[in-house]
Amino acid sequence: MTAAARSWRDLLSGGRARLERAGIDEAETKLRWVAAHLLGCGLLDVLRRLPESPAPDQAERFAAAAARLAKDEPVQYVIGETDFMGLTIRCDARALVPRPETEILVACAEEFLRGRARPVVVDVCTGTGCIACALALRAPGARVVATELSPAALDLARENARALGAAAEFRQTDLLAGLPEAGADLVVSNPPYVATAEIARLDRTVRDFEPHLALDGGSDGLRTISRLVAEAVHVLKSGGMLMLEIGDDQADAVTEILCRTTPLQFMGLRSDCAGRARVALASRRAR
């Protein structure tokens, strides 16, 4: 260990200077997250351990992480995990990083499932499997089926389910292809909803590292949502629910899609903590 890394304080100070030179936002928070991961402690506990000396392997791993962060790689990929609904979800470039907005979707789904006997849930575009795993653990009587087009993302979702002990089934398929008619009580999804032209304008940490397959919603951002709404009509039971995470500027467009799909009844929107509509809900009318 070099003299420049006598303590965690030295490591964090040197790393922050490097990231700030590279123009990285929230440099200190990201580095503290790395330190917490290496120390096996919480973010606040890192502050109490600043005078401690890192082990040589910790100093090396911290330096490697700082180099990745300096390229604007998501910190969740760098440490290999993130928190979602109190669960530790493995993260890497095979799937999008789970975000707090998606927790609103899970909360809506959990509320709908509460008290239902053996409901069937389909999580479409599962990515890391965070939604499927959370619902399988929070609604243990449910049968949770997760679909994903990307084989690599599906492998990651299965890894998360095994690590968490979540009893979810995983299928490689396009949206709801191959699922039985009128077989689901709930279809839930965080689908690709970014307009193709907008991807180039996303923050570098998203644009250059997260999979475009999971971001690109076509020219208007609504291609996958429109297809999923049409397919959900056939897969949902009478009274079943469709719940979709949407972009923060898509409320009107998605409401129109749901309202004109006559087998569905639009049930409203749920907002994130900033007051932006983030989840759209619709119910399958009686067959």
TIZA-689947 format. One line per field, with one value per residue (C-alpha): residue number from 1; residue in three letters; y, x, z. Coordinates in Angstrom, 2 decimals. Example, Ala and Ser with C-alpha at 12.3 -4.5 7.8 and 13.67 -1.06 7.14 Angstrom:
% TIZA-689947
n: 1; 2
res: ala; ser
y: -4.50; -1.06
x: 12.30; 13.67
z: 7.80; 7.14
This chain:
% TIZA-689947
n: 1; 2; 3; 4; 5; 6; 7; 8; 9; 10; 11; 12; 13; 14; 15; 16; 17; 18; 19; 20; 21; 22; 23; 24; 25; 26; 27; 28; 29; 30; 31; 32; 33; 34; 35; 36; 37; 38; 39; 40; 41; 42; 43; 44; 45; 46; 47; 48; 49; 50; 51; 52; 53; 54; 55; 56; 57; 58; 59; 60; 61; 62; 63; 64; 65; 66; 67; 68; 69; 70; 71; 72; 73; 74; 75; 76; 77; 78; 79; 80; 81; 82; 83; 84; 85; 86; 87; 88; 89; 90; 91; 92; 93; 94; 95; 96; 97; 98; 99; 100; 101; 102; 103; 104; 105; 106; 107; 108; 109; 110; 111; 112; 113; 114; 115; 116; 117; 118; 119; 120; 121; 122; 123; 124; 125; 126; 127; 128; 129; 130; 131; 132; 133; 134; 135; 136; 137; 138; 139; 140; 141; 142; 143; 144; 145; 146; 147; 148; 149; 150; 151; 152; 153; 154; 155; 156; 157; 158; 159; 160; 161; 162; 163; 164; 165; 166; 167; 168; 169; 170; 171; 172; 173; 174; 175; 176; 177; 178; 179; 180; 181; 182; 183; 184; 185; 186; 187; 188; 189; 190; 191; 192; 193; 194; 195; 196; 197; 198; 199; 200; 201; 202; 203; 204; 205; 206; 207; 208; 209; 210; 211; 212; 213; 214; 215; 216; 217; 218; 219; 220; 221; 222; 223; 224; 225; 226; 227; 228; 229; 230; 231; 232; 233; 234; 235; 236; 237; 238; 239; 240; 241; 242; 243; 244; 245; 246; 247; 248; 249; 250; 251; 252; 253; 254; 255; 256; 257; 258; 259; 260; 261; 262; 263; 264; 265; 266; 267; 268; 269; 270; 271; 272; 273; 274; 275; 276; 277; 278; 279; 280; 281; 282; 283; 284; 285; 286; 287
res: met; thr; ala; ala; ala; arg; ser; trp; arg; asp; leu; leu; ser; gly; gly; arg; ala; arg; leu; glu; arg; ala; gly; ile; asp; glu; ala; glu; thr; lys; leu; arg; trp; val; ala; ala; his; leu; leu; gly; cys; gly; leu; leu; asp; val; leu; arg; arg; leu; pro; glu; ser; pro; ala; pro; asp; gln; ala; glu; arg; phe; ala; ala; ala; ala; ala; arg; leu; ala; lys; asp; glu; pro; val; gln; tyr; val; ile; gly; glu; thr; asp; phe; met; gly; leu; thr; ile; arg; cys; asp; ala; arg; ala; leu; val; pro; arg; pro; glu; thr; glu; ile; leu; val; ala; cys; ala; glu; glu; phe; leu; arg; gly; arg; ala; arg; pro; val; val; val; asp; val; cys; thr; gly; thr; gly; cys; ile; ala; cys; ala; leu; ala; leu; arg; ala; pro; gly; ala; arg; val; val; ala; thr; glu; leu; ser; pro; ala; ala; leu; asp; leu; ala; arg; glu; asn; ala; arg; ala; leu; gly; ala; ala; ala; glu; phe; arg; gln; thr; asp; leu; leu; ala; gly; leu; pro; glu; ala; gly; ala; asp; leu; val; val; ser; asn; pro; pro; tyr; val; ala; thr; ala; glu; ile; ala; arg; leu; asp; arg; thr; val; arg; asp; phe; glu; pro; his; leu; ala; leu; asp; gly; gly; ser; asp; gly; leu; arg; thr; ile; ser; arg; leu; val; ala; glu; ala; val; his; val; leu; lys; ser; gly; gly; met; leu; met; leu; glu; ile; gly; asp; asp; gln; ala; asp; ala; val; thr; glu; ile; leu; cys; arg; thr; thr; pro; leu; gln; phe; met; gly; leu; arg; ser; asp; cys; ala; gly; arg; ala; arg; val; ala; leu; ala; ser; arg; arg; ala; arg
y: 0.00; 3.39; 6.30; 8.01; 5.28; 5.12; 5.34; 5.11; 8.88; 9.03; 6.57; 8.47; 11.83; 10.65; 8.90; 11.96; 14.16; 11.67; 11.47; 15.21; 15.71; 13.31; 15.33; 12.59; 13.68; 12.66; 11.44; 11.29; 9.38; 6.81; 6.26; 5.94; 3.31; 1.37; 1.69; 0.48; -2.55; -3.40; -2.89; -4.71; -1.80; 0.96; 4.30; 6.18; 3.64; 4.49; 7.92; 6.33; 4.11; 6.79; 6.67; 2.91; 1.46; -0.57; -4.01; -4.17; -6.07; -3.54; -0.67; -2.44; -3.17; 0.40; 1.75; -0.57; 0.56; 4.23; 3.67; 2.25; 5.07; 7.59; 6.27; 6.97; 3.30; 2.91; 2.36; -0.53; -2.35; -1.51; -3.08; -5.71; -5.15; -2.73; -2.56; -3.03; -3.31; -4.32; -7.08; -7.28; -7.57; -8.56; -6.02; -5.99; -4.87; -7.71; -5.73; -2.28; -1.12; -1.42; 2.04; 3.44; 4.29; 0.59; 0.03; 1.96; -0.63; -3.47; -1.74; -1.40; -5.05; -6.19; -4.24; -5.86; -9.37; -9.07; -11.60; -13.33; -17.10; -18.51; -15.65; -15.92; -13.00; -12.35; -9.98; -8.91; -7.67; -8.91; -7.75; -8.46; -10.22; -7.64; -7.33; -11.07; -11.84; -9.14; -10.31; -13.98; -13.20; -10.68; -12.71; -16.27; -17.77; -16.38; -18.17; -15.70; -16.14; -13.78; -13.28; -11.76; -11.59; -11.31; -14.66; -12.85; -10.86; -14.03; -15.73; -12.80; -12.95; -16.65; -15.96; -13.42; -15.76; -18.51; -16.17; -14.81; -18.07; -16.58; -19.13; -17.53; -19.20; -17.68; -17.93; -16.57; -15.09; -11.84; -10.09; -12.45; -14.80; -18.38; -17.62; -19.13; -17.24; -15.77; -17.31; -14.33; -12.33; -9.67; -8.57; -6.18; -4.65; -2.07; -2.12; -0.18; 3.30; 5.70; 7.16; 5.99; 9.52; 10.31; 7.53; 9.55; 12.36; 10.22; 10.58; 8.76; 6.41; 5.08; 5.56; 3.94; 1.11; -0.04; -2.33; -0.44; -3.37; -2.58; 1.17; 1.61; 2.02; 2.95; 6.30; 7.56; 5.45; 3.65; 0.73; -1.91; -0.48; -0.58; -4.18; -5.24; -3.65; -5.50; -8.83; -8.41; -8.26; -11.94; -13.16; -11.49; -13.10; -11.09; -8.52; -9.05; -6.05; -4.62; -2.41; -0.57; 1.65; 4.59; 7.55; 10.75; 12.47; 9.60; 9.76; 11.26; 9.01; 5.80; 6.79; 7.22; 3.79; 2.13; 3.98; 3.07; -0.60; -1.43; -4.79; -2.80; -0.25; 2.48; 2.55; 5.50; 6.53; 6.36; 9.01; 8.86; 10.87; 13.86; 13.85; 12.51; 9.81; 6.60; 3.66; 3.18; 0.71; -0.95; -3.75; -6.49; -6.13; -9.21; -11.58
x: 0.00; 1.38; 1.74; -1.07; -3.46; -2.68; -6.37; -9.83; -9.93; -6.89; -8.46; -11.72; -9.99; -7.75; -10.62; -12.85; -10.18; -9.81; -13.54; -14.03; -11.27; -13.18; -16.38; -18.25; -21.33; -21.86; -18.27; -18.09; -21.37; -20.36; -16.96; -18.50; -20.84; -17.80; -16.11; -19.25; -19.36; -15.71; -16.06; -19.38; -21.03; -23.58; -22.88; -22.94; -20.62; -17.98; -17.58; -16.73; -14.13; -12.28; -9.23; -8.85; -6.23; -7.57; -6.15; -3.94; -6.57; -9.23; -7.03; -6.47; -10.16; -11.06; -8.59; -10.01; -13.53; -12.53; -11.06; -14.39; -16.35; -14.07; -15.47; -19.02; -19.91; -22.91; -21.78; -24.25; -22.36; -19.04; -19.96; -22.15; -25.35; -28.04; -30.88; -34.43; -37.37; -34.93; -33.44; -29.85; -30.12; -27.09; -26.38; -24.23; -24.38; -26.75; -29.75; -30.89; -30.08; -33.23; -34.46; -36.56; -39.39; -39.92; -40.55; -43.82; -44.84; -44.10; -46.04; -49.09; -48.83; -48.45; -51.55; -53.59; -52.38; -53.02; -55.64; -55.90; -55.62; -52.94; -52.90; -50.85; -48.49; -46.54; -43.57; -42.72; -39.23; -37.91; -34.28; -32.51; -35.65; -36.07; -39.85; -40.42; -38.23; -39.80; -43.34; -42.50; -41.17; -43.86; -46.79; -45.66; -48.99; -48.60; -47.26; -44.83; -43.77; -41.14; -40.47; -37.43; -36.18; -32.48; -30.88; -28.14; -30.62; -32.60; -29.48; -28.98; -32.61; -32.26; -29.09; -30.96; -33.88; -31.53; -29.58; -32.77; -34.68; -37.48; -39.78; -40.25; -40.37; -38.39; -39.12; -37.24; -39.93; -41.03; -43.40; -46.38; -45.83; -46.74; -48.62; -52.09; -55.29; -57.00; -54.39; -53.04; -54.47; -51.79; -49.43; -46.76; -43.90; -41.15; -40.86; -38.50; -40.05; -37.31; -37.76; -34.97; -33.71; -33.62; -31.16; -28.26; -29.17; -29.29; -26.61; -23.45; -23.76; -26.98; -26.33; -22.90; -23.37; -26.96; -28.44; -30.26; -32.62; -34.11; -34.28; -35.39; -39.16; -39.16; -39.59; -42.17; -41.15; -44.50; -43.80; -43.34; -46.06; -48.59; -47.72; -47.86; -51.28; -52.65; -51.22; -52.28; -55.93; -55.68; -53.59; -55.52; -58.47; -61.66; -60.91; -57.19; -54.88; -52.22; -49.62; -46.96; -44.07; -44.01; -41.79; -42.38; -43.78; -45.95; -49.00; -51.34; -50.19; -50.37; -53.76; -55.04; -53.71; -55.38; -58.68; -59.02; -58.27; -61.91; -61.40; -59.49; -60.77; -58.29; -57.92; -55.61; -52.00; -49.64; -46.98; -43.40; -42.05; -41.52; -45.21; -44.65; -46.97; -44.91; -47.33; -50.41; -53.12; -55.89; -58.35; -59.55; -63.28; -65.49; -65.13
z: 0.00; -0.96; 1.41; -0.52; 0.66; 4.38; 5.25; 3.73; 3.94; 1.64; -0.79; -0.95; -1.29; -4.12; -5.87; -5.61; -7.19; -10.06; -10.71; -10.51; -13.08; -15.31; -14.85; -12.99; -11.07; -7.43; -7.23; -3.43; -3.07; -5.67; -4.08; -0.64; -2.08; -3.32; 0.07; 1.85; -0.45; 0.19; 3.94; 4.19; 5.97; 5.42; 3.75; 7.04; 8.65; 6.05; 7.66; 11.00; 9.39; 7.45; 9.78; 9.31; 6.98; 4.03; 3.42; 0.30; -1.68; -0.65; -1.85; -5.17; -5.66; -4.74; -7.32; -10.00; -9.15; -9.29; -12.76; -13.94; -12.34; -14.07; -17.38; -16.07; -15.66; -13.33; -9.75; -9.50; -12.27; -10.64; -7.30; -8.96; -6.99; -5.89; -3.39; -4.65; -2.27; 0.45; -1.71; -2.93; -6.72; -8.76; -11.52; -14.61; -18.22; -19.16; -17.88; -16.80; -13.31; -11.15; -10.21; -7.36; -9.78; -10.42; -6.72; -7.21; -9.79; -7.37; -4.59; -6.86; -7.84; -4.24; -3.24; -6.02; -5.12; -1.40; -0.30; -3.68; -3.68; -5.99; -8.53; -11.71; -12.33; -15.53; -15.38; -18.95; -19.90; -16.56; -16.96; -13.68; -12.46; -9.69; -10.12; -10.42; -7.41; -5.25; -6.06; -5.60; -2.13; -1.15; -2.51; -1.77; -2.84; -6.36; -9.38; -10.93; -14.56; -16.00; -19.71; -21.38; -24.96; -24.08; -23.15; -21.22; -19.13; -18.50; -17.14; -14.76; -13.64; -12.88; -10.89; -8.80; -8.20; -7.03; -4.77; -3.20; -3.02; -5.13; -6.72; -10.13; -13.56; -16.43; -20.15; -23.13; -25.32; -26.92; -24.51; -23.94; -26.87; -26.02; -22.80; -22.46; -23.23; -20.14; -17.85; -15.90; -13.02; -13.39; -16.15; -14.91; -16.87; -16.99; -20.80; -23.08; -23.34; -24.44; -27.94; -30.23; -30.95; -27.24; -26.42; -27.81; -25.40; -22.27; -19.62; -20.62; -17.67; -19.21; -22.92; -23.03; -20.54; -20.14; -22.85; -25.59; -26.12; -22.72; -23.41; -27.02; -27.30; -30.99; -32.69; -30.18; -27.20; -27.32; -29.67; -26.98; -24.74; -27.60; -28.45; -24.82; -24.28; -27.31; -26.16; -22.53; -23.64; -24.58; -21.65; -18.81; -17.07; -16.61; -13.93; -14.31; -14.18; -16.47; -14.77; -16.76; -15.81; -18.23; -19.06; -17.11; -20.22; -21.49; -19.24; -21.83; -24.67; -22.62; -21.19; -24.75; -25.76; -22.78; -23.21; -26.88; -26.22; -25.53; -23.73; -21.11; -18.63; -17.73; -13.94; -13.43; -12.88; -9.93; -9.38; -8.19; -5.25; -7.59; -8.55; -12.07; -13.40; -13.50; -13.46; -15.64; -14.62; -16.59; -15.89; -18.27; -18.80; -18.46; -21.37
